[in-house]
Amino acid sequence: MSALAGPAARITVSRQPPSSALDREVWGPGVQPIVVVKDAAGVAVPGAVVTVRLTSGTATLQGTLSATTRTNGSATFADLGIAGPGTYSLSFLTSSISATSSAVKINPLPPEAATGKWDPPVAWDIVPLHISLLPTRKVLAWGKFEPNGTMGMPRLWDPATAPSSAPMVRVDTMLFCSGHTLMADGRLMVSGGHKQDTRGLDVTNIFDPATQSWVPGLPKMAKGRWYPTVTTLADGRVVTVAGRDVTSTVVLIPEIWEGNRWVRLTGASLTLPYYPRQFVAPNGRLFYAGERVKARWLDVDVVTTNGRGRWTSSAGLTHLWPYNRDYGAAVMYEAGKVLYVGGGGDPKWSTTDPKASAPTATAETINLNVTGPHWSNTTPMHFRRRHLNATILPDGQVLVTGGTSGGGFNNLAGAVHVAESWDPRTGQWTELAGNSVDRVYHSVSLLLPDGRVLHGASGDASGYPRQPSHELFHPPYLYRGVRPSLASLSKAAVTYGETFTLTTPNAAQITQVRWIRLGSVTHAFDASQRANALKFTRGSGNLRVTTPTTGRLAPPGHYLIFVLNRNDVPSAGTIVQVK
Ligand SMILES: [Cu+2]
């Protein structure tokens, strides 16, 4: 067929670029230019390589700057955009013929594209200081007290509605100061609870999002837990570490949920502070990142003369900042890579490690994928913070919100409102817009499926102001023009090392695919969130995405999957389960 066409003699623009767009915006697939190449007799010329450039000006044309004509003589550009405000035309060139597009006006980015934006506070009738995103896309949250001072009851909130009207989900134990995380099957494990301050209950509560109810009659733990951390392991078992029991004694022995009951890991006796910041590592062990100066490994299956379980450490696991990072935040922002940021500053904090008089702005990272891992400094935040929250964003950056720069346990005078984000590619922090409410001790942050971040709560403990509200943060990526859209997944549940199909009209524009595990947050730590960049190949109208090879890299459960373009603009998230 192509042999019938003569040399290219005529080129026309059959679909013009957008009449206006934002600086650096990746134009949507519906306004990417199409050109048609024909020979002198009007016969379509296939296989002609068409290049594009700007006719004038100092701006930069971005994206893939060539396209090849198909059988019908048309060539569709994939991901063009222009960096640099102004008005431009594109020139399409093949052989020695060219065509010029209509004008494209490139508008400067709004300030929010650099700083993001906060919505005004939204009222709750409780302080949502324990908060989890469920696989149903609803949010389960509870505080210490009801407005009338009785025991706090969970609320099941649909983010499309007003939180003050969220229905109560009754539970028979006080879940304040429990530990919680999403389980492999999408239910929420809640370990321990509140007898009174510093005295924990030994109860197990599991919330089933499918039935919107609590599972009754579960076995109890050996010890009460007040301020424990609960982590879902690579094989779906769940381990509860630390906290205080009903006699206010620090619980030394972790317990593991396996076969629907708790088993004590008596070989792993260790004094750890409240809400240890811990993660499943690529070696399958649990990595305790802090707040103690020395990080540690927990092996839940090894058996020693002391019984099952063992803690170990090594020289590189000692933090560079030589003080407790109490109420700092930690995130595993990519498999095996942990950021520990801020914390410290309470001279009365009860551990044997050295204590600083003011919180730190410093941040450290560790890569657990290598042998002999060690902490390294990354750049410090612009503000000292404790009681900060750290949230993994769809673009791979880590958002830090709230906290206080002041020394002492919870220094309201030092409340920090300016948010910051850390880019793992550069190690740099960027100052973002500030929220309006002091959110310090008992504050939370949670990534929502649409890519916004809920920052809420604070207080609800004696002596500190109650903040029964949240504010939504719109990250800068929501102000950089049209977002890619993720139409569908070929399946709702995937296995490890599996390749599945993700349908998106932006397939030709996607440069990253990332999933982030659903969050479950309290006390400046999310025990459930973690992220993986996923490998993929581009097809026509779809991507073939490959899941991590093992639960050690991505513990089983539900993740929000996002696709991103080369301008780091993410789609909204779709929930997928890996098991
Ligand atoms: Cu508390």
Boltz pocket constraint, residues with backbone or C-beta under 6 A from the ligand:
constraints:
  - pocket:
      binder: B
      contacts: [[A, 177], [A, 442], [A, 461], [A, 523]]
      max_distance: 6.0
